Amino acid sequence: MKKQLLFIFAIILMAVNYSFAQSNKTTTTGVTVAGGNGSGATANQLYNPDGVFVDGSGNIYISDQGNHRIQKWAPGASTGTTVAGGNGAGNGADQFYLPYTVFVTANGTIYVSDQSNHRIQKWASGASTGTTVAGGNGAGGGADQLNFPAGIYVDGSNNLYVADNLNHRVQKWAPGASTGTTVAGGNGQGAAANQLNIASGVYVDGIGNVYVTDLGNSRIQKWAPGASTGTTVAGGNGNGAAANQLSNAMGLLVDGFGNIFIADNGNNRVQKWTPGALSGITIAGGNGQGASANQLSSPNGIDFDHNGNLYISDYDNHRIQRWDGITGINETETTSISISPNPTSDIITIKGITQPMVAVYNLMGQKVVASQGSNEVSLAQLPAGMYLLQVFNKDMELVKSEKVIKE
């Protein structure tokens, strides 16, 4: 069975005036959170998992490709439940044929890249069948067709972006549309700035930049809204294992700070490229192909949970691995200013400064709390997780930046 890619996820790009560290991995091994019991079709097994998506409650959705189904694993569960497909390979409304990527919206709607049926299926929460929302008209290059679609992304307006793999383009399908429009590539297979060579992954940031995993060119391309050409933001130095290279790049994510995370399939690692970097750093795997806790075997899909833990679909090991604490916050220390209690379930008290300006950001780069003039800041309305709290003086100078944990 041919290996494929991933998809991915939903993190919104916002301009903020603080930074993330270049976050070396804080763990050197992963833990298995789904599968890992050999290839198979039982509830505790997976068969070549491709895409992975983690929702806000920590549920893991998996494109269980070889079993033609989407599995949902609750946090800490030892088995998964089938939430879409699982009725054998086929093109029926209740079937998939090698599902590639899965994307889940906030209301629980599941989008699946049904690759070998050349269509994207949408399953409402709890539904027993899906509906075709893109493609489904046979393999081809027409505006109403797809050709082995791979990665998918759904934006806040429910526009669907599809990495149209063998058409070497990214298509955008508006809700209810019967045809898609090309937003990247579509100028034949090639390595020019206006071309792609096997589009395998796609991610769209909050201002509409389209990031594409250009697998055949071993690079990540960024296309600004309305642009006719893309720019290389990772790789592009040929197929290889050096820090400035990629090999069969698959899953793709971009966080709120412009960091690019790539499932570097052929190198059995996940790479992080900071904005403007000429090379990447390994944050998971990279210890050769294998099944040990510090290894991966053809990683395809990647996603983060709200605590900054990285989930990886470890394709040939038939498992999902979680690498904890990947996202590292750049903290600044001013000894005269203290933030307590930390962790907290409600109020944070800031001492050592009068009338502070305070901003709290989540790991996606979104400002979630803003306070002016008060030394007490409430986090009660926020979900549990990790946040960055920044304190500014009256001249708007950053004087304290600290990771806080909301319990």
C-alpha positions as CSV (number, residue, x, y, z in Angstrom):
1,M,0.0,0.0,0.0
2,K,1.4,3.3,-1.0
3,K,2.4,5.7,1.7
4,Q,0.7,9.1,1.8
5,L,0.7,12.3,3.7
6,L,-1.2,14.2,6.2
7,F,-3.2,17.2,6.4
8,I,-3.7,19.4,9.0
9,F,-4.9,21.6,11.4
10,A,-6.2,24.4,12.6
11,I,-4.0,27.0,14.2
12,I,-4.6,30.7,13.4
13,L,-1.8,33.1,12.5
14,M,-1.8,36.3,14.4
15,A,0.8,39.0,14.7
16,V,1.9,39.3,18.3
17,N,4.8,41.2,19.9
18,Y,6.4,38.3,21.7
19,S,8.5,35.3,20.7
20,F,8.6,31.6,20.9
21,A,12.0,29.9,21.7
22,Q,13.4,27.8,19.0
23,S,12.1,25.1,21.2
24,N,14.4,22.1,21.3
25,K,12.4,19.1,22.2
26,T,11.8,18.7,25.9
27,T,11.3,15.0,25.6
28,T,13.6,12.7,23.7
29,T,11.0,9.9,23.3
30,G,7.4,9.5,22.3
31,V,4.6,7.6,24.0
32,T,2.0,5.6,22.2
33,V,-1.5,7.0,22.6
34,A,-3.3,4.9,19.9
35,G,-2.6,1.7,18.2
36,G,0.9,0.1,18.6
37,N,-0.5,-3.4,18.7
38,G,0.5,-4.4,15.3
39,S,-1.3,-3.9,12.0
40,G,-4.9,-5.0,12.2
41,A,-8.6,-4.1,12.3
42,T,-9.5,-4.7,15.9
43,A,-10.5,-1.7,18.1
44,N,-7.0,-1.5,19.6
45,Q,-5.2,-1.6,16.3
46,L,-4.5,0.6,13.3
47,Y,-3.3,-0.3,9.8
48,N,-1.1,2.4,8.2
49,P,-2.6,5.4,10.0
50,D,-2.1,8.5,7.8
51,G,-3.7,11.7,9.1
52,V,-4.2,12.7,12.7
53,F,-6.3,15.5,14.3
54,V,-6.7,16.4,18.0
55,D,-9.8,18.3,19.0
56,G,-10.1,20.8,21.9
57,S,-11.1,18.0,24.3
58,G,-8.1,15.9,23.5
59,N,-9.9,13.3,21.4
60,I,-7.7,11.9,18.6
61,Y,-9.1,11.4,15.2
62,I,-7.1,9.1,12.9
63,S,-7.3,8.3,9.2
64,D,-6.9,4.5,9.6
65,Q,-6.0,4.1,6.0
66,G,-5.6,0.4,5.6
67,N,-8.9,-0.2,7.4
68,H,-10.8,2.4,5.3
69,R,-12.1,4.1,8.4
70,I,-11.8,7.1,10.8
71,Q,-11.1,6.1,14.4
72,K,-11.7,8.3,17.4
73,W,-9.6,7.6,20.6
74,A,-10.7,9.4,23.7
75,P,-7.9,10.7,26.0
76,G,-6.3,7.7,27.8
77,A,-8.4,5.1,25.9
78,S,-6.9,1.7,25.0
79,T,-9.3,1.3,22.1
80,G,-10.8,3.5,19.4
81,T,-14.3,3.8,18.0
82,T,-15.2,4.1,14.3
83,V,-16.8,7.4,13.6
84,A,-16.8,7.3,9.8
85,G,-16.4,4.5,7.3
86,G,-15.3,1.0,8.4
87,N,-17.5,-0.7,5.9
88,G,-14.8,-2.0,3.7
89,A,-13.1,-0.3,0.7
90,G,-15.6,1.2,-1.7
91,N,-17.2,4.3,-3.0
92,G,-20.5,4.2,-1.2
93,A,-21.7,7.0,1.0
94,D,-20.7,5.0,4.1
95,Q,-17.3,3.9,2.7
96,F,-13.8,5.1,2.0
97,Y,-11.1,3.9,-0.3
98,L,-7.7,4.7,1.4
99,P,-8.7,7.7,3.5
100,Y,-5.7,10.1,3.7
101,T,-6.3,13.1,5.9
102,V,-8.9,14.0,8.5
103,F,-10.0,17.5,9.7
104,V,-12.5,18.1,12.4
105,T,-14.3,21.4,12.9
106,A,-15.4,22.9,16.2
107,N,-18.9,21.5,15.9
108,G,-17.6,18.0,15.3
109,T,-18.0,17.8,11.6
110,I,-15.5,15.5,10.0
111,Y,-13.9,16.1,6.6
112,V,-12.0,13.2,5.0
113,S,-9.7,13.2,2.0
114,D,-11.0,10.0,0.4
115,Q,-8.0,9.7,-1.8
116,S,-8.6,6.8,-4.1
117,N,-12.2,7.9,-4.7
118,H,-10.9,11.3,-5.7
119,R,-13.3,13.1,-3.4
120,I,-13.6,14.9,-0.1
121,Q,-16.3,13.5,2.2
122,K,-18.1,15.4,5.0
123,W,-19.6,13.5,7.9
124,A,-21.8,15.3,10.4
125,S,-21.2,14.4,14.0
126,G,-22.9,11.0,14.6
127,A,-23.8,10.4,11.0
128,S,-23.6,6.9,9.4
129,T,-22.9,8.3,5.9
130,G,-21.0,11.1,4.4
131,T,-21.7,13.6,1.6
132,T,-19.3,14.6,-1.1
133,V,-18.3,18.3,-0.9
134,A,-15.4,18.3,-3.4
135,G,-14.6,16.1,-6.4
136,G,-16.3,12.8,-6.8
137,N,-16.4,13.1,-10.5
138,G,-13.6,10.7,-11.3
139,A,-9.8,11.4,-11.4
140,G,-9.1,14.4,-13.6
141,G,-7.9,17.9,-13.9
142,G,-11.2,19.7,-14.4
143,A,-12.5,22.3,-11.9
144,D,-15.0,19.8,-10.6
145,Q,-12.4,17.0,-10.3
146,L,-9.5,15.9,-8.1
147,N,-6.7,13.5,-8.7
148,F,-5.7,11.6,-5.6
149,P,-6.4,14.4,-3.1
150,A,-4.1,14.5,-0.1
151,G,-4.0,17.1,2.6
152,I,-7.0,19.2,3.5
153,Y,-7.7,22.3,5.5
154,V,-11.0,24.0,6.5
155,D,-10.9,27.7,7.4
156,G,-13.2,29.6,9.7
157,S,-15.7,30.3,6.9
158,N,-15.8,26.6,6.0
159,N,-13.9,27.1,2.8
160,L,-12.2,23.8,2.0
161,Y,-8.6,23.7,0.7
162,V,-7.4,20.6,-1.0
163,A,-3.8,19.5,-1.9
164,D,-4.8,18.1,-5.3
165,N,-1.8,15.7,-5.3
166,L,-1.4,14.6,-8.9
167,N,-2.8,17.8,-10.4
168,H,0.0,19.6,-8.7
169,R,-2.2,22.3,-7.4
170,V,-4.2,23.5,-4.4
171,Q,-7.9,23.9,-4.9
172,K,-10.3,26.0,-2.8
173,W,-13.9,25.0,-2.6
174,A,-16.4,27.4,-1.1
175,P,-19.3,25.9,0.9
176,G,-21.8,24.4,-1.4
177,A,-19.7,24.9,-4.5
178,S,-19.7,22.3,-7.3
179,T,-16.2,23.4,-8.6
180,G,-13.0,24.5,-7.0
181,T,-10.6,27.4,-7.9
182,T,-6.9,27.1,-8.0
183,V,-5.0,29.1,-5.3
184,A,-1.5,27.6,-5.7
185,G,0.2,25.7,-8.6
186,G,-1.9,24.4,-11.5
187,N,0.7,25.2,-14.0
188,G,1.8,21.7,-14.6
189,Q,4.3,19.6,-12.8
190,G,7.6,21.4,-12.2
191,A,10.0,23.3,-9.9
192,A,9.4,26.8,-11.0
193,A,7.9,29.4,-8.5
194,N,4.5,29.0,-10.1
195,Q,4.5,25.2,-10.1
196,L,4.2,22.3,-7.7
197,N,5.4,18.7,-8.0
198,I,3.0,16.4,-6.1
199,A,1.1,18.7,-3.7
200,S,0.7,16.5,-0.5
201,G,-0.1,18.9,2.3
202,V,-1.8,22.2,2.8
203,Y,-2.2,24.7,5.7
204,V,-3.9,28.2,5.5
205,D,-3.0,30.9,8.1
206,G,-5.3,33.5,9.5
207,I,-4.5,36.1,6.7
208,G,-5.0,33.6,3.9
209,N,-1.4,32.6,3.2
210,V,-1.4,29.1,1.7
211,Y,1.4,26.8,2.7
212,V,2.0,23.7,0.5
213,T,4.0,20.6,1.0
214,D,5.7,20.3,-2.4
215,L,6.7,16.7,-2.0
216,G,8.5,16.2,-5.4
217,N,10.5,19.3,-5.0
218,S,11.4,18.6,-1.3
219,R,10.3,22.0,-0.2
220,I,7.5,24.0,1.5
221,Q,6.0,26.8,-0.6
222,K,4.1,29.8,0.7
223,W,1.6,31.5,-1.5
224,A,0.2,34.9,-0.5
225,P,-3.5,35.6,-1.1
226,G,-4.0,36.1,-4.8
227,A,-0.3,35.4,-5.7
228,S,0.6,33.7,-8.9
229,T,3.9,32.3,-7.5
230,G,5.1,30.9,-4.3
231,T,8.2,31.4,-2.2
232,T,10.2,28.6,-0.6
233,V,10.1,28.8,3.2
234,A,11.6,25.4,4.1
235,G,13.7,22.9,2.2
236,G,14.3,23.4,-1.5
237,N,17.8,22.1,-1.4
238,G,17.2,18.8,-2.9
239,N,16.1,15.5,-1.4
240,G,18.3,14.6,1.6
241,A,18.8,14.4,5.3
242,A,20.8,17.5,6.1
243,A,19.2,20.2,8.3
244,N,18.4,22.3,5.3
245,Q,16.8,19.4,3.4
246,L,13.6,17.4,3.4
247,S,12.8,14.0,2.0
248,N,9.2,13.1,1.0
249,A,7.7,15.8,3.2
250,M,4.2,15.0,4.2
251,G,2.1,16.6,7.0
252,L,2.4,20.4,7.5
253,L,1.4,22.8,10.3
254,V,2.2,26.5,10.9
255,D,1.7,27.9,14.4
256,G,0.7,31.5,15.3
257,F,4.3,32.6,15.3
258,G,5.1,31.5,11.8
259,N,7.0,28.3,12.8
260,I,6.6,25.6,10.3
261,F,6.3,21.9,11.4
262,I,6.9,19.2,8.9
263,A,6.5,15.5,8.9
264,D,9.8,14.7,7.1
265,N,8.7,11.2,6.1
266,G,11.7,9.9,4.3
267,N,14.0,11.0,7.1
268,N,11.7,9.5,9.9
269,R,11.6,12.8,11.8
270,V,9.6,15.9,12.4
271,Q,11.3,19.2,11.6
272,K,10.6,22.7,12.9
273,W,11.6,25.7,10.8
274,T,11.4,29.1,12.4
275,P,10.5,32.2,10.3
276,G,13.3,33.0,7.9
277,A,15.5,30.1,8.9
278,L,17.8,28.4,6.4
279,S,17.6,25.1,8.2
280,G,15.3,23.1,10.5
281,I,15.7,21.5,13.8
282,T,14.6,18.0,14.7
283,I,11.9,17.9,17.4
284,A,10.8,14.3,17.1
285,G,12.5,11.2,15.7
286,G,15.6,11.5,13.6
287,N,17.2,8.4,15.1
288,G,16.8,6.2,12.1
289,Q,13.8,4.2,11.0
290,G,12.5,1.9,13.8
291,A,9.9,1.2,16.4
292,S,11.7,2.3,19.6
293,A,10.2,5.2,21.6
294,N,12.8,7.6,20.2
295,Q,12.1,6.5,16.6
296,L,9.6,6.9,13.9
297,S,8.9,4.9,10.7
298,S,7.5,7.0,7.8
299,P,5.7,9.7,9.8
300,N,2.8,11.3,7.9
301,G,0.3,13.3,9.9
302,I,1.0,15.7,12.7
303,D,-1.1,17.9,15.0
304,F,-0.7,19.7,18.4
305,D,-3.0,19.7,21.4
306,H,-3.7,22.8,23.4
307,N,-0.8,22.0,25.7
308,G,1.8,22.0,23.0
309,N,2.1,18.2,22.8
310,L,2.9,16.9,19.3
311,Y,0.9,13.9,17.9
312,I,2.4,12.0,15.0
313,S,0.9,9.3,12.8
314,D,3.7,6.8,12.7
315,Y,2.6,5.1,9.5
316,D,4.7,1.9,9.3
317,N,4.5,1.4,13.1
318,H,0.7,1.4,13.0
319,R,0.5,3.8,15.9
320,I,0.1,7.4,17.0
321,Q,2.9,8.8,19.0
322,R,2.8,11.8,21.4
323,W,5.9,13.8,22.1
324,D,5.3,16.1,25.1
325,G,6.3,19.7,25.6
326,I,7.4,20.4,22.0
327,T,6.3,24.0,22.1
328,G,8.8,26.1,24.1
329,I,8.0,29.6,25.4
330,N,10.7,32.2,25.5
331,E,10.5,33.5,29.1
332,T,12.2,36.7,30.3
333,E,13.1,37.0,33.9
334,T,12.8,40.2,35.9
335,T,13.5,39.3,39.5
336,S,11.6,42.2,41.0
337,I,8.3,41.1,39.4
338,S,6.6,37.9,40.4
339,I,3.5,36.1,39.1
340,S,1.6,33.8,41.4
341,P,0.1,31.3,41.9
342,N,1.4,29.3,39.0
343,P,-0.3,26.9,38.3
344,T,-3.7,28.6,38.9
345,S,-7.3,27.8,38.6
346,D,-8.5,31.5,38.6
347,I,-6.6,34.6,39.6
348,I,-3.0,35.5,38.8
349,T,-1.5,38.2,41.0
350,I,1.4,40.3,39.7
351,K,3.7,41.9,42.3
352,G,6.6,44.3,41.9
353,I,5.0,46.8,39.5
354,T,2.2,49.3,39.6
355,Q,-0.6,49.6,37.0
356,P,0.8,46.9,34.7
357,M,-0.4,46.2,31.2
358,V,-1.0,42.4,30.9
359,A,-1.6,40.2,27.9
360,V,-2.2,36.4,27.9
361,Y,-1.7,34.4,24.7
362,N,-2.5,30.8,23.9
363,L,-0.2,28.5,22.1
364,M,-1.7,29.4,18.8
365,G,-0.6,33.0,19.2
366,Q,-4.1,34.3,20.0
367,K,-4.5,37.0,22.6
368,V,-7.1,35.6,25.0
369,V,-6.9,38.0,27.9
370,A,-6.0,41.7,28.1
371,S,-5.8,43.7,31.3
372,Q,-4.8,47.3,32.0
373,G,-3.9,48.8,35.4
374,S,-4.8,45.9,37.6
375,N,-2.4,43.6,39.5
376,E,-4.9,40.8,39.4
377,V,-5.8,39.0,36.2
378,S,-8.5,36.3,36.0
379,L,-7.9,33.2,33.9
380,A,-11.1,31.5,35.1
381,Q,-12.8,31.7,31.6
382,L,-9.9,29.9,29.9
383,P,-9.7,26.1,29.3
384,A,-7.0,24.2,31.1
385,G,-3.6,24.4,29.4
386,M,-0.4,26.3,28.9
387,Y,-0.4,30.1,28.2
388,L,2.1,32.9,27.9
389,L,1.6,35.8,30.2
390,Q,3.4,39.1,29.4
391,V,3.7,42.1,31.6
392,F,4.4,45.6,30.3
393,N,5.2,48.8,32.2
394,K,3.5,52.2,31.6
395,D,5.9,52.9,28.7
396,M,4.7,49.6,27.1
397,E,8.1,48.0,27.6
398,L,8.1,44.2,28.1
399,V,9.3,43.6,31.7
400,K,8.2,40.0,32.3
401,S,7.3,37.0,30.2
402,E,6.3,33.8,31.8
403,K,4.7,30.5,31.1
404,V,1.5,29.9,33.2
405,I,-0.5,26.8,33.6
406,K,-4.3,27.0,34.0
407,E,-5.6,24.0,35.9
